[in-house]
Amino acid sequence: MKHRTFSLIARNRDPHPADWEAPYQGEVHALVSLSHDSEGTLEVKTREVSDGLHGIAEILAVEHGTALRNPKGDPIEHFGYVDARSQPLFLKGDLAAEKEAGVDAWDPSAPLGLVLIDDPFTNEEDSFGSFLVFRKLEQDVAGFAAGVQALAASLGIDEPLAGALVVGRFKDGTPVTQRPWDGLGPVNNFTYRAQDRIGNRCPFHAHIRKANQRGENPLLSDAEERTRRIVRRGIPYGVRPPSPDKGLLFMCFQSDIGRQFEFIQRSWVDNPNFPEFRLVSGLNTGDDALIGQHPRAAQKWPRQWGKSGRVLGRRRFNFGDYVHLRGGEYFFTPSLSFLKNV
Ligand code: HEM
Protein backbone atom coordinates (compact mmCIF):
# COMPACT_ATOMS: atom_id res chain seq x y z
CA MET A 1 0.00 0.00 0.00
CA LYS A 2 2.93 2.33 0.80
CA HIS A 3 4.25 2.03 -2.72
CA ARG A 4 0.95 2.84 -4.37
CA THR A 5 0.79 6.57 -3.67
CA PHE A 6 0.69 7.69 -7.27
CA SER A 7 -1.04 6.27 -10.30
CA LEU A 8 -1.72 7.53 -13.77
CA ILE A 9 -5.44 7.73 -13.11
CA ALA A 10 -5.59 9.80 -9.97
CA ARG A 11 -3.64 10.71 -6.88
CA ASN A 12 -3.93 8.73 -3.71
CA ARG A 13 -4.43 11.30 -0.94
CA ASP A 14 -3.31 9.10 1.96
CA PRO A 15 -0.98 10.64 4.56
CA HIS A 16 2.71 9.85 4.06
CA PRO A 17 3.71 6.47 5.59
CA ALA A 18 6.14 8.34 7.92
CA ASP A 19 2.99 9.66 9.63
CA TRP A 20 1.41 6.20 10.05
CA GLU A 21 1.56 4.32 13.33
CA ALA A 22 5.04 2.88 13.86
CA PRO A 23 4.21 -0.83 13.34
CA TYR A 24 2.88 -0.10 9.85
CA GLN A 25 5.76 2.09 8.66
CA GLY A 26 8.13 -0.76 7.78
CA GLU A 27 7.54 -3.98 5.87
CA VAL A 28 4.54 -6.03 6.96
CA HIS A 29 4.50 -9.58 5.61
CA ALA A 30 1.38 -11.16 6.99
CA LEU A 31 -1.87 -10.54 8.79
CA VAL A 32 -3.53 -13.21 10.92
CA SER A 33 -7.19 -12.57 11.61
CA LEU A 34 -8.95 -14.46 14.40
CA SER A 35 -12.61 -14.04 15.32
CA HIS A 36 -14.94 -15.63 17.83
CA ASP A 37 -18.18 -14.79 19.64
CA SER A 38 -16.54 -15.51 23.00
CA GLU A 39 -13.93 -13.00 24.13
CA GLY A 40 -12.33 -15.59 26.44
CA THR A 41 -11.85 -18.12 23.66
CA LEU A 42 -10.49 -15.42 21.40
CA GLU A 43 -7.93 -14.42 24.02
CA VAL A 44 -6.78 -18.02 24.46
CA LYS A 45 -6.48 -18.57 20.71
CA THR A 46 -4.64 -15.25 20.25
CA ARG A 47 -2.11 -16.36 22.86
CA GLU A 48 -1.74 -19.74 21.15
CA VAL A 49 -1.03 -18.13 17.79
CA SER A 50 1.39 -15.59 19.33
CA ASP A 51 3.26 -18.37 21.16
CA GLY A 52 3.34 -20.47 18.00
CA LEU A 53 4.96 -17.63 16.07
CA HIS A 54 7.73 -17.18 18.62
CA GLY A 55 11.09 -17.40 16.88
CA ILE A 56 9.45 -17.55 13.44
CA ALA A 57 8.02 -14.08 13.07
CA GLU A 58 8.07 -10.73 14.84
CA ILE A 59 4.59 -9.61 15.86
CA LEU A 60 4.38 -5.93 14.91
CA ALA A 61 0.91 -5.12 16.21
CA VAL A 62 -2.15 -6.76 17.72
CA GLU A 63 -5.41 -4.96 16.93
CA HIS A 64 -8.64 -5.68 18.82
CA GLY A 65 -11.83 -5.45 16.82
CA THR A 66 -15.25 -5.66 18.50
CA ALA A 67 -18.65 -5.59 16.83
CA LEU A 68 -20.75 -2.58 17.83
CA ARG A 69 -24.53 -2.92 17.61
CA ASN A 70 -27.52 -0.56 17.90
CA PRO A 71 -30.48 -1.53 20.13
CA LYS A 72 -32.05 -3.40 17.19
CA GLY A 73 -28.93 -5.56 16.89
CA ASP A 74 -27.74 -4.10 13.59
CA PRO A 75 -23.96 -3.66 13.27
CA ILE A 76 -22.90 -0.01 13.49
CA GLU A 77 -19.64 1.93 13.22
CA HIS A 78 -18.33 4.52 15.71
CA PHE A 79 -20.24 7.50 14.26
CA GLY A 80 -23.39 5.51 15.04
CA TYR A 81 -24.54 4.49 11.54
CA VAL A 82 -25.64 1.00 10.53
CA ASP A 83 -22.78 -0.46 8.52
CA ALA A 84 -22.06 -3.57 6.45
CA ARG A 85 -25.54 -3.67 4.96
CA SER A 86 -24.92 -3.31 1.26
CA GLN A 87 -22.68 -6.11 -0.02
CA PRO A 88 -22.25 -8.05 -3.23
CA LEU A 89 -23.97 -11.40 -2.65
CA PHE A 90 -22.73 -14.71 -4.08
CA LEU A 91 -24.82 -17.47 -2.53
CA LYS A 92 -28.26 -18.55 -3.70
CA GLY A 93 -29.56 -18.54 -0.11
CA ASP A 94 -28.47 -14.92 0.48
CA LEU A 95 -30.01 -13.81 -2.79
CA ALA A 96 -33.26 -15.62 -2.04
CA ALA A 97 -33.43 -13.90 1.36
CA GLU A 98 -33.00 -10.48 -0.28
CA LYS A 99 -35.72 -11.33 -2.82
CA GLU A 100 -38.02 -12.37 -0.02
CA ALA A 101 -37.31 -9.03 1.71
CA GLY A 102 -38.57 -7.38 -1.49
CA VAL A 103 -35.26 -6.22 -2.95
CA ASP A 104 -35.95 -5.82 -6.67
CA ALA A 105 -34.79 -2.29 -7.57
CA TRP A 106 -31.10 -3.01 -6.83
CA ASP A 107 -29.45 -6.27 -7.87
CA PRO A 108 -26.86 -7.30 -5.22
CA SER A 109 -25.82 -10.50 -7.01
CA ALA A 110 -22.20 -10.91 -8.02
CA PRO A 111 -20.13 -13.60 -9.76
CA LEU A 112 -17.52 -15.36 -7.60
CA GLY A 113 -14.85 -13.86 -9.88
CA LEU A 114 -15.50 -10.47 -8.22
CA VAL A 115 -13.79 -11.73 -5.09
CA LEU A 116 -11.93 -14.97 -5.89
CA ILE A 117 -8.95 -15.73 -8.10
CA ASP A 118 -7.06 -18.97 -8.78
CA ASP A 119 -4.53 -19.52 -6.00
CA PRO A 120 -1.12 -19.61 -7.75
CA PHE A 121 0.53 -21.22 -4.70
CA THR A 122 -1.13 -24.63 -4.99
CA ASN A 123 -1.68 -27.17 -7.75
CA GLU A 124 -4.86 -28.51 -6.22
CA GLU A 125 -7.94 -27.96 -8.34
CA ASP A 126 -10.65 -25.49 -7.37
CA SER A 127 -8.39 -23.61 -4.97
CA PHE A 128 -9.11 -19.93 -4.83
CA GLY A 129 -7.73 -16.98 -2.90
CA SER A 130 -8.64 -13.33 -2.57
CA PHE A 131 -6.82 -10.01 -2.23
CA LEU A 132 -7.33 -8.23 1.07
CA VAL A 133 -7.00 -4.50 1.69
CA PHE A 134 -6.48 -3.63 5.35
CA ARG A 135 -6.68 -0.01 6.52
CA LYS A 136 -6.68 1.18 10.09
CA LEU A 137 -8.98 4.21 9.86
CA GLU A 138 -9.16 6.39 12.95
CA GLN A 139 -12.50 8.11 13.55
CA ASP A 140 -12.75 11.47 15.35
CA VAL A 141 -16.17 10.91 16.90
CA ALA A 142 -16.48 14.29 18.70
CA GLY A 143 -15.22 16.15 15.61
CA PHE A 144 -17.74 14.36 13.40
CA ALA A 145 -20.64 15.22 15.74
CA ALA A 146 -19.55 18.89 15.78
CA GLY A 147 -19.24 18.82 11.98
CA VAL A 148 -22.78 17.47 11.61
CA GLN A 149 -24.04 20.15 14.01
CA ALA A 150 -22.32 22.93 12.01
CA LEU A 151 -23.64 21.54 8.72
CA ALA A 152 -27.17 21.36 10.10
CA ALA A 153 -26.93 24.99 11.29
CA SER A 154 -25.53 26.13 7.95
CA LEU A 155 -28.33 24.44 5.95
CA GLY A 156 -31.07 25.16 8.50
CA ILE A 157 -32.00 21.48 8.79
CA ASP A 158 -32.05 18.97 11.67
CA GLU A 159 -28.92 17.04 12.60
CA PRO A 160 -30.18 13.56 11.65
CA LEU A 161 -30.81 14.79 8.09
CA ALA A 162 -27.44 16.60 7.96
CA GLY A 163 -25.70 13.35 8.99
CA ALA A 164 -27.68 11.43 6.38
CA LEU A 165 -26.52 13.87 3.68
CA VAL A 166 -22.93 13.03 4.70
CA VAL A 167 -23.34 9.24 4.81
CA GLY A 168 -26.24 8.67 2.39
CA ARG A 169 -28.17 6.81 5.10
CA PHE A 170 -29.65 7.84 8.46
CA LYS A 171 -28.21 6.25 11.59
CA ASP A 172 -30.80 3.46 11.44
CA GLY A 173 -29.84 2.77 7.82
CA THR A 174 -32.77 4.53 6.07
CA PRO A 175 -31.43 5.67 2.65
CA VAL A 176 -31.72 9.48 2.38
CA THR A 177 -32.54 9.13 -1.31
CA GLN A 178 -35.87 7.61 -0.21
CA ARG A 179 -37.03 10.19 2.35
CA PRO A 180 -35.69 13.00 4.61
CA TRP A 181 -36.32 11.25 7.92
CA ASP A 182 -35.43 7.87 9.37
CA GLY A 183 -37.59 4.87 10.30
CA LEU A 184 -37.27 2.56 7.30
CA GLY A 185 -34.18 0.84 8.68
CA PRO A 186 -31.29 -0.54 6.63
CA VAL A 187 -33.20 -1.32 3.45
CA ASN A 188 -31.21 -1.94 0.31
CA ASN A 189 -33.88 -1.69 -2.33
CA PHE A 190 -32.95 1.54 -4.05
CA THR A 191 -31.01 3.15 -6.87
CA TYR A 192 -30.56 6.84 -7.68
CA ARG A 193 -32.17 6.47 -11.07
CA ALA A 194 -35.80 7.20 -10.52
CA GLN A 195 -36.06 10.41 -8.49
CA ASP A 196 -32.53 11.43 -7.61
CA ARG A 197 -30.62 11.85 -10.86
CA ILE A 198 -29.41 15.37 -9.94
CA GLY A 199 -28.45 14.47 -6.40
CA ASN A 200 -30.79 16.75 -4.49
CA ARG A 201 -31.92 13.97 -2.14
CA CYS A 202 -28.74 11.93 -1.70
CA PRO A 203 -25.86 14.27 -2.67
CA PHE A 204 -23.22 12.97 -5.09
CA HIS A 205 -20.60 13.36 -2.34
CA ALA A 206 -22.54 11.25 0.23
CA HIS A 207 -20.35 8.29 1.18
CA ILE A 208 -22.55 5.51 -0.15
CA ARG A 209 -23.21 7.34 -3.42
CA LYS A 210 -19.51 8.04 -4.04
CA ALA A 211 -18.62 4.43 -3.25
CA ASN A 212 -21.41 2.81 -5.29
CA GLN A 213 -23.42 4.75 -7.86
CA ARG A 214 -25.82 1.90 -8.41
CA GLY A 215 -25.98 2.33 -12.17
CA GLU A 216 -25.81 6.14 -12.25
CA ASN A 217 -22.12 6.40 -13.11
CA PRO A 218 -21.72 8.92 -15.95
CA LEU A 219 -18.50 7.34 -17.22
CA LEU A 220 -18.99 3.59 -16.84
CA SER A 221 -21.59 1.20 -18.13
CA ASP A 222 -23.69 -0.63 -15.54
CA ALA A 223 -21.76 -3.86 -16.17
CA GLU A 224 -18.38 -2.12 -15.83
CA GLU A 225 -19.40 -0.27 -12.68
CA ARG A 226 -20.48 -3.53 -11.03
CA THR A 227 -16.98 -4.97 -11.50
CA ARG A 228 -15.64 -2.29 -9.10
CA ARG A 229 -17.56 -3.60 -6.10
CA ILE A 230 -15.78 -4.82 -2.98
CA VAL A 231 -16.71 -7.22 -0.19
CA ARG A 232 -16.41 -5.26 3.08
CA ARG A 233 -15.54 -7.12 6.26
CA GLY A 234 -14.36 -4.34 8.60
CA ILE A 235 -14.80 -4.20 12.37
CA PRO A 236 -14.59 -1.28 14.85
CA TYR A 237 -11.59 -0.98 17.18
CA GLY A 238 -11.23 0.97 20.43
CA VAL A 239 -14.46 -0.52 21.86
CA ARG A 240 -13.03 -3.02 24.33
CA PRO A 241 -10.97 -1.98 26.16
CA PRO A 242 -12.59 1.47 25.75
CA SER A 243 -10.04 3.82 24.26
CA PRO A 244 -9.88 7.47 23.14
CA ASP A 245 -8.39 6.14 19.90
CA LYS A 246 -11.18 4.52 17.98
CA GLY A 247 -12.05 3.73 14.43
CA LEU A 248 -12.57 1.04 11.87
CA LEU A 249 -10.27 -1.84 10.99
CA PHE A 250 -11.40 -1.56 7.40
CA MET A 251 -11.00 -4.76 5.42
CA CYS A 252 -12.25 -5.55 1.98
CA PHE A 253 -11.80 -8.52 -0.33
CA GLN A 254 -11.60 -8.49 -4.11
CA SER A 255 -9.98 -10.24 -7.05
CA ASP A 256 -8.11 -7.11 -8.24
CA ILE A 257 -7.07 -4.31 -5.86
CA GLY A 258 -6.32 -1.86 -8.67
CA ARG A 259 -9.68 -2.35 -10.35
CA GLN A 260 -11.70 -2.39 -7.15
CA PHE A 261 -10.49 -0.76 -3.88
CA GLU A 262 -7.95 1.62 -5.44
CA PHE A 263 -10.31 2.70 -8.17
CA ILE A 264 -13.06 3.46 -5.64
CA GLN A 265 -10.69 5.32 -3.32
CA ARG A 266 -8.88 7.43 -5.93
CA SER A 267 -11.27 7.93 -8.79
CA TRP A 268 -14.46 8.34 -6.80
CA VAL A 269 -13.95 8.92 -3.03
CA ASP A 270 -10.90 11.23 -3.14
CA ASN A 271 -11.78 12.84 -6.45
CA PRO A 272 -13.65 16.12 -5.89
CA ASN A 273 -14.50 16.26 -9.58
CA PHE A 274 -16.33 12.97 -9.66
CA PRO A 275 -18.85 12.63 -11.21
CA GLU A 276 -16.86 14.69 -13.75
CA PHE A 277 -19.67 15.55 -16.08
CA ARG A 278 -21.19 17.47 -13.18
CA LEU A 279 -18.08 19.70 -13.27
CA VAL A 280 -18.93 20.68 -16.81
CA SER A 281 -22.43 21.64 -15.77
CA GLY A 282 -21.12 23.50 -12.71
CA LEU A 283 -22.04 20.87 -10.19
CA ASN A 284 -18.62 19.47 -9.23
CA THR A 285 -19.31 17.63 -6.08
CA GLY A 286 -16.33 17.71 -3.70
CA ASP A 287 -14.77 14.59 -2.21
CA ASP A 288 -16.55 11.90 -0.20
CA ALA A 289 -17.84 13.82 2.82
CA LEU A 290 -17.32 10.88 5.20
CA ILE A 291 -13.94 9.43 4.24
CA GLY A 292 -12.47 11.72 1.56
CA GLN A 293 -8.93 12.90 2.26
CA HIS A 294 -8.94 15.99 0.05
CA PRO A 295 -8.09 19.04 2.20
CA ARG A 296 -9.76 21.76 0.15
CA ALA A 297 -12.75 20.07 -1.40
CA ALA A 298 -15.85 21.89 -0.22
CA GLN A 299 -18.98 19.96 -1.11
CA LYS A 300 -22.19 21.44 -2.49
CA TRP A 301 -25.17 20.56 -0.37
CA PRO A 302 -28.86 20.71 -1.31
CA ARG A 303 -30.38 23.65 0.57
CA GLN A 304 -33.69 21.85 0.73
CA TRP A 305 -34.05 18.09 0.48
CA GLY A 306 -35.47 17.10 -2.88
CA LYS A 307 -36.17 20.63 -4.01
CA SER A 308 -32.88 22.34 -4.78
CA GLY A 309 -32.36 23.80 -8.22
CA ARG A 310 -29.38 22.78 -10.27
CA VAL A 311 -26.70 25.22 -9.06
CA LEU A 312 -28.18 28.09 -7.07
CA GLY A 313 -30.07 25.72 -4.81
CA ARG A 314 -26.80 24.39 -3.39
CA ARG A 315 -24.68 25.67 -0.57
CA ARG A 316 -20.90 25.23 -0.36
CA PHE A 317 -19.72 23.79 2.93
CA ASN A 318 -16.46 21.96 3.61
CA PHE A 319 -17.32 19.06 5.87
CA GLY A 320 -14.02 18.42 7.69
CA ASP A 321 -11.89 15.28 7.67
CA TYR A 322 -12.86 13.09 10.61
CA VAL A 323 -11.43 9.80 9.30
CA HIS A 324 -7.66 9.38 9.13
CA LEU A 325 -5.51 6.54 7.84
CA ARG A 326 -3.17 5.27 10.58
CA GLY A 327 -1.61 2.41 8.62
CA GLY A 328 -2.42 -0.57 6.46
CA GLU A 329 -1.26 -3.03 3.86
CA TYR A 330 -2.35 -5.16 0.93
CA PHE A 331 -2.37 -8.97 1.35
CA PHE A 332 -3.22 -12.13 -0.53
CA THR A 333 -5.52 -14.51 1.33
CA PRO A 334 -4.53 -18.00 0.19
CA SER A 335 -6.91 -20.88 -0.47
CA LEU A 336 -7.88 -23.42 2.19
CA SER A 337 -5.94 -26.15 0.35
CA PHE A 338 -2.78 -24.02 0.51
CA LEU A 339 -3.26 -23.35 4.23
CA LYS A 340 -3.88 -27.03 5.00
CA ASN A 341 -0.49 -27.87 3.47
CA VAL A 342 1.50 -25.19 5.28
C1 HEM B 1 -14.06 4.83 8.97
C2 HEM B 1 -14.31 4.64 7.70
C3 HEM B 1 -15.65 4.28 7.14
C4 HEM B 1 -16.90 4.42 7.69
C5 HEM B 1 -17.27 5.01 9.04
C6 HEM B 1 -17.84 3.89 6.72
C7 HEM B 1 -19.22 3.85 6.91
C8 HEM B 1 -20.12 3.30 6.01
C9 HEM B 1 -21.54 3.23 6.23
C10 HEM B 1 -22.25 3.73 7.50
C11 HEM B 1 -22.09 2.65 5.15
C12 HEM B 1 -23.59 2.37 4.93
C13 HEM B 1 -23.95 0.95 5.21
C14 HEM B 1 -24.10 0.12 3.97
O1 HEM B 1 -24.64 0.61 2.95
O2 HEM B 1 -23.70 -1.04 4.02
C15 HEM B 1 -21.01 2.36 4.21
C16 HEM B 1 -21.17 1.76 2.97
C17 HEM B 1 -20.14 1.56 2.08
N1 HEM B 1 -18.82 1.90 2.24
FE1 HEM B 1 -17.99 2.73 3.90
N2 HEM B 1 -17.16 3.46 5.61
C18 HEM B 1 -15.83 3.67 5.82
C19 HEM B 1 -14.79 3.39 4.94
C20 HEM B 1 -14.95 2.94 3.65
C21 HEM B 1 -13.88 2.76 2.70
C22 HEM B 1 -12.39 3.04 2.95
C23 HEM B 1 -14.45 2.31 1.54
C24 HEM B 1 -13.79 1.99 0.23
C25 HEM B 1 -12.90 2.78 -0.34
C26 HEM B 1 -15.88 2.19 1.79
C27 HEM B 1 -16.78 1.72 0.88
C28 HEM B 1 -18.12 1.53 1.12
C29 HEM B 1 -19.03 0.90 0.18
C30 HEM B 1 -18.67 0.31 -1.19
C31 HEM B 1 -20.30 0.93 0.77
C32 HEM B 1 -21.61 0.37 0.20
C33 HEM B 1 -22.33 1.40 -0.61
C34 HEM B 1 -23.53 0.81 -1.31
O3 HEM B 1 -23.44 -0.29 -1.84
O4 HEM B 1 -24.57 1.48 -1.33
N3 HEM B 1 -16.14 2.58 3.07
N4 HEM B 1 -19.81 2.78 4.76
Residues whose N, C-alpha, C, O or C-beta is under 5 A from the ligand:
A	BS01	HEM	E77 Y81 V82 D83 A84 R85 S86 L137 I208 A211 N212 L248 F250 F261 I264 Q265 I291 V323
